[in-house]
Amino acid sequence: MITFELEGVEVDHCTECTGIWLDAGELELLLGNPEDAKKLLDSFNIDKTCKEKPRKCPICNKKMQKVLVAMAQSPLLIDRCPKNHGLWFDKGELKEILSVTSFTDENKVAKLLSQIFTD
């Protein structure tokens, strides 16, 4: 994984699978609006029926939870560390999250990431 920082938000990017890891609190920084971030995080529901193999958290190495993002336009399943170390986004998932939130044009980081990680 490579790590880069954009306007104070550290993003870890896997060059092999093109996934993105955001440490706890970085999604909130990325969205730039605490109300939008809370609404989004509150929409996460653990999917106990998922058959997809769980990823391991890059920090604690525990199996991550598969969570459904209720605010997504179509069913979106992301990975969340059970110890709240962060979130893992497979290719295209972060872009979809950013598309359903109402970040402003002033949020340069979200806009840039949305452009960088296109499908």
C-alpha positions, 0 to 999 in steps of 0.5 A: 500500500502507498500512503499519501496526504491530501489537505490533512487527510491521509489515504492508504491506497493498495496498488494491487487491488486499487482499494482504499483504507481510511483510518477512523475519523478520516471519512469524516474529515474527507466529507468535511461536514460533521452532519453528513458524516454522522448521517452516513456512518449511522446508515451502516448496518452489519450484513450477517448474511454476506458470503464474501470472505472478510478482509483483515484490518490492516491495523489489528489484523481482526476480521472486518465486518461487512456493512451495508451503506443504506444511503448508497444508490444501489446496495453497497457493501464495505468493510469496517474494523470491529474495533473501529480502526477504519474502513476499507473501500474496494475499487469504486466504493469510495467514489460511490460514497462520495457521490451520495453525500452532499459535500460542497465544492469547497471540499477539495479533498473529496473532489480530488479523490473522486476524480483520482479513483474513477472506475 
